[in-house]
Structures are given as C-alpha cells and as structure tokens.
Amino acid sequence: MRFIKRTNYLDKLIAFKDKKLIKVITGIRRCGKSTLMEIFQSYLHEQGITQEQIVSLNFEDYDYYDLREPRNLHAYLKDRLIPGRMTYIFLDEVQHVKDFPDVVDSFYIKPDVDIYLTGSNAHMLSSEIATLLSGRYVEIPMLPLSFKEFMEGQEANASLTQKYSEYISIGSFPYAMQLEREAEVNDYLTGIYNTIILKDVIARKKINDAMMLESVVRFTADNIGNMLSTKRIADIMTAEGRKIDQKTVERYLSALRETFVLYPASRYNIRGKQFLKTLEKYYFIDMGLRRVLLGNRAFDAGRILENVIYLELLRRHKKVYVGKMDNLEVDFVTMDEDGLTYYQVAATVRDEHTLQRELASLKLIRDQYPKLILTLDEDPDADYDGIKRRNALQWLMEGK
C-alpha cells in the first residue's frame, strides 16, 4: 500500500499554522486524525521547527493517564514552553481530559503558543469547547478515506470499478487497507464499532439498554437514503416487536451523530427557498462497517452510491441538503460561496423510464445553477438541456 497524505486536511492545517486560533480536528475513531497530526509535525520539522518546540500527547495512551487531570496537564505543558519561540501543542483525543477547555484557554492566551486538538465526540464542540472558547477555534471535520484517497493507496493502473467494489466492501478506514483477508477486516471493523458503542455512546450517555441502541444503529444503517423521523423509527421498530418511544430514539440518534456514526441531511424546499424541519435522511459513516452490521442485507448499489456521494459532498461543501421540488425529490442540494448545485444519484439510468424519473425534478428547477446526474454507468458523459450526466467514479476522482 502506498502512503496516503490526506492532502485536503493537511493543507488546512498548514493554512492555519501560527494563526491565533485553536485548531480542532474532529471525526470518528480511526479515521486518521492522529496520523494527520504526525504528518503535520513532519511538515513542521521540514520548516525548521525543532523537536523541543513540539509537545504531542495522546490521551488514549496509558502513559499519559495522570495528565487527564487538568492541574497535571497544565504543569506538564507549562514546563515545556520555550520563551521567545513558538511552541506547538498537540492534544490527541482531548475529550478524555477533565475540564480541558480551561487548560486549553490558559495556553491560548499566552504568546508564542499554537494549539491543535483532536476529538472523537462532537459534544465537546457543541457545549464544552464552544462555551469557553467561542470565536477562538476553527473546526476541521475529518472523514475516513475518500474514494480518491483510497485510490492513492493503490497501484497506478488499478481499475476504478474493481477498486470501488473493494472500497464499499472493506470500507474507508485507513488501516483496513493494510489487512489482506476479509476475516481480518471484519474483526477490525467490529472492534471499531464496539469501541464506539461501548466507550463513546453507552458509557458517556449512560445508556442502559445496549441491545435497543444496537437495534437503532442497525435500523438506520439499513435505511440510508430513506426519509425518516424519530416517530417513524419508533413506530416501525415497535411494530417489529422492539418497543421504543420517540424520545429514546432521539436520544440514541443524537449520540450516534455526536460520535460521527450517522450524518443527518435535512430537507430544503427549492421553490420556496425554505429549510424544512420535518423528516430527514441519515447516512452512515462507512460502507464496510455497514456491511459488517447488516451482512447480506447490506448491498443495494443505488443507496450505497448515494451514501458515498453524500459523504463526498460533505468533504467538498459545508452544507448538504435533501431537495424538495413540489412533490418530487432532488437527492442533494449543496450550498457554498459559489451558490447551489443539484445532484441526482442512481446506480444506472440506462433504462429510459429510470432516466426520465431522475430528470423530472431537475427539469422543474428554473435557475442557472449546475445540475448533475451521477451514475455507475460506464457511458460517455451526456447533456439533457443543461442537465449533465456523469460517471460517479470519475466524478469522485476529481475530489479535493
């Protein structure tokens, strides 16, 4: 396997280097946050930064267990500051440190200190960091490997179609690429899942019914791309003999969002230019993890492609919604400084009826923003009165 630089994220760290902002890298466990910090530290060395100017701690390493106490951590870091020279502080999985925002803030206000944090739980941003450090940090959300990054680890002449099959099977966690046998991959992904559920969800949220939580995980994994509400999930699961109330579903979904297992896509009324509060779709962080959870039920080429495209859009844009156009749906609407882009996603549109169905909602949109249909069809690109059809794998390879 060839080395994967994660250039998109590295470039962001380089751009914010020495800026008076705390850099917070967030993302699911094992997505590559620690490796990214190591790559960035190597970059610092190349720029002439000495080793004594870099302080790097991983709080999942038992060697640093005592430093989870804020007083101990403060004293340790203070002793390593170099007067008159920039000190780069890296705190990995900082959510394990009690009252860590107080410690971080005490070094933020000192001169010649550049701070980098990672965390595997979004709750620390939504409350713990945000309250004390509002306006003082920048978040760099990190996902597992994109398809383009996955291909960077392959031989130069690798087939896109063949490698896409591997990508959605073994998944996008970087270390999974180094495992040769399917059984090893399955064990590795199962270990990630169990760690997230046991450490990050059940323990943190004090959830008593682990089996019901797992039922919600499996339900949402099995329903990627379907319009859902907490009430609908509760009703369906109760009808299937797993009695659960709406508030419990919301609590579990919130925990799964905070640990980056699930990503919600809210609805946007294109004609009315309004954000809709009712119903949303959920997408799963990794297709290999989903396969391990669901077994033979996991494969649905269209919905898997939709999930892959959604995560790629998150990498390229901050805001991704499900579009509503009258009574029809647009799979995704993205918003950024350049305006809007509309996407339909389908495994194939070679059947004329399927093609017209995918075109229907896009044809109703009268603005001049780009409109794309992405498919796995290995056909030449096409244009339907300004609506472009493209091969999804080629499009994925154009990612940042």
Secondary structure, DSSP 8 states (H G I E B T S, - for coil): ------HHHHHHHHHHTTSSSEEEEE-STTSSHHHHHHHHHHHHHHTT--GGGEEEEETTSGGGGGGGSHHHHHHHHHTT--TTS-EEEEEETGGGSTTHHHHHHHHHTSTTEEEEEEES-THIIIIIIHHHHTTSEEEEE--S--HHHHHHTS-TT--HHHHHHHHHHH-S-GGGGG--SHHHHHHHHHHHHHHIIIIIIIIHHT-S-HHHHHHHHHHHHHTTTS-B-HHHHHHHHHHTT----HHHHHHHHHHHHHTTSEEEEEEEETTTTEEEEEEEEEEES-HHHHHHHHGGGG--HHHHHHHHHHHHHHHH-SEEEEEEETTEEEEEEEEETTEEEEEEE-S---SHHHHHHHHHHHHT--S-S-EEEEES--S--EEETTEEEEEHHHHHTT--
